[in-house]
């Protein structure tokens, strides 16, 4: 009987340990921890982007909407290339929908990174995409360097080839 009680207690403790979300040092973080990290970007940002060997001015902003359950990112506000990305949790998964100037809407899901300063999202699927090979965004990586500096690497697929545009942002004062 005593052995049975010990086994039941161990099973209960194991269940509690598995049910409790946690991140140990060196282990990838959860989607909700990554979402909390991205929330630190709330505010206005300015900087530059590098594309095709050119450096161009760039802006972005982040704000929490829908009772703080969605992080709205607006890249290039007011330009003809303005794009909106809505980042949110879907149960335990971090997801994003990118409303692209390319007239399609790729959806991304969080992928863990061994770098604690990186939040990476990869292509899941898309709406309004004519064919799987039609030009579209296939990923974004946010590198949070400190509270007033971050980098965004946006990866684009066109004719089977990927290219990445890097945005280097500093918080507006």
C-alpha positions in Angstrom: 0.0 0.0 0.0 2.8 2.4 0.9 4.5 1.7 -2.5 1.2 2.5 -4.3 0.9 5.9 -2.4 4.5 6.7 -3.4 3.8 5.9 -7.0 0.7 8.0 -7.1 2.5 10.9 -5.4 5.3 10.7 -8.0 2.8 10.6 -10.9 1.0 13.7 -9.5 4.3 15.6 -9.1 5.4 14.6 -12.6 2.0 15.8 -14.0 2.4 19.1 -12.1 5.9 19.6 -13.4 4.8 19.0 -17.0 1.8 21.3 -16.7 3.7 24.2 -15.3 5.2 26.4 -18.0 8.9 27.1 -17.3 12.2 27.8 -19.1 15.4 26.4 -17.8 18.7 28.1 -18.7 19.8 26.9 -22.1 16.4 25.6 -23.1 14.3 27.4 -25.8 11.6 29.7 -24.4 7.9 29.2 -24.9 5.7 31.1 -27.3 4.2 33.1 -24.4 7.6 34.1 -23.1 8.6 35.2 -26.6 5.3 37.2 -26.9 6.1 38.9 -23.6 9.6 39.8 -25.0 8.1 41.3 -28.1 5.7 43.4 -26.0 8.8 45.3 -24.8 8.9 46.8 -28.3 5.8 48.9 -27.8 6.5 52.4 -29.0 7.9 54.3 -32.0 11.1 53.4 -33.8 13.2 54.9 -36.5 16.3 53.7 -38.3 17.4 52.3 -41.6 17.0 49.3 -43.9 19.5 47.6 -46.1 18.2 46.2 -49.4 20.1 45.6 -52.6 23.2 47.3 -51.3 21.4 50.5 -50.4 20.6 52.0 -47.0 17.2 53.7 -46.8 15.4 55.4 -43.9 12.8 53.3 -42.2 10.2 53.5 -39.4 8.1 51.1 -37.4 5.8 51.1 -34.4 4.4 48.6 -32.0 1.3 48.9 -29.9 -0.9 46.6 -27.9 -4.5 46.3 -29.0 -7.6 44.1 -28.3 -7.2 44.2 -24.5 -3.4 43.7 -24.8 -3.9 40.3 -26.5 -2.4 41.4 -29.8 0.8 43.3 -30.7 0.2 45.4 -33.8 3.4 46.3 -35.8 3.2 48.9 -38.5 6.2 49.0 -40.8 6.7 52.1 -43.0 3.5 53.9 -41.8 2.1 56.4 -44.3 4.1 55.0 -47.3 2.7 53.0 -50.2 4.7 50.1 -48.8 3.1 50.3 -45.3 2.6 46.8 -43.9 0.9 45.7 -40.7 1.7 42.5 -38.8 -0.6 41.3 -36.0 1.2 39.1 -33.4 -0.8 37.1 -31.0 -1.1 33.9 -29.0 -3.1 30.9 -30.3 -3.4 28.9 -27.1 0.3 28.1 -26.4 1.5 29.0 -29.9 2.8 32.4 -30.9 1.4 33.4 -34.3 1.6 36.4 -36.6 -0.3 37.5 -39.7 1.6 39.8 -42.0 -0.6 42.1 -44.2 1.9 42.6 -47.0 2.2 45.3 -49.6 2.5 42.3 -52.0 -1.3 41.9 -51.5 -1.0 38.6 -49.7 -1.2 37.6 -46.0 1.5 35.2 -44.8 0.9 33.6 -41.4 3.9 32.8 -39.3 4.5 30.7 -36.2 7.1 31.0 -33.5 10.3 28.8 -33.7 12.5 28.6 -30.7 16.0 30.0 -30.8 19.0 29.2 -28.6 19.7 33.0 -28.6 17.7 34.5 -25.8 17.6 37.9 -27.6 16.0 36.5 -30.7 12.3 35.9 -31.5 11.9 34.1 -34.9 8.7 33.4 -36.8 8.6 31.2 -39.8 6.1 30.7 -42.6 3.1 28.5 -41.8 0.6 29.3 -44.6 -0.9 32.3 -46.4 -4.1 33.8 -47.7 -4.4 35.4 -51.1 -1.3 33.6 -52.4 -1.8 32.6 -56.1 0.7 29.7 -56.0 3.2 28.5 -53.4 5.9 30.0 -55.5 4.3 33.4 -55.8 6.4 36.1 -54.1 5.7 36.3 -50.4 7.4 36.8 -47.0 8.5 33.5 -45.4 9.9 34.7 -42.1 10.9 37.4 -39.7 13.5 37.5 -37.0 13.5 40.1 -34.2 16.8 40.6 -32.4 16.4 42.6 -29.3 19.8 44.2 -28.5 18.6 46.4 -25.6 15.5 48.4 -24.6 16.2 51.0 -27.3 17.7 49.1 -30.1 16.4 46.1 -32.2 17.0 44.5 -35.6 14.3 43.0 -37.8 15.3 40.5 -40.6 12.5 40.0 -43.0 12.9 37.1 -45.4 11.2 37.1 -48.8 10.7 34.3 -51.3 10.6 35.1 -55.1 11.0 32.5 -57.9 12.4 30.0 -55.5 15.1 32.4 -54.2 15.1 33.9 -50.7 16.4 37.3 -49.8 16.5 39.1 -46.5 16.0 42.8 -45.8 17.6 44.0 -42.5 16.0 46.9 -40.6 18.1 48.5 -37.8 15.9 50.4 -35.4 16.4 52.8 -32.4 13.6 53.9 -30.2 12.4 57.4 -31.0 13.0 59.9 -28.3 
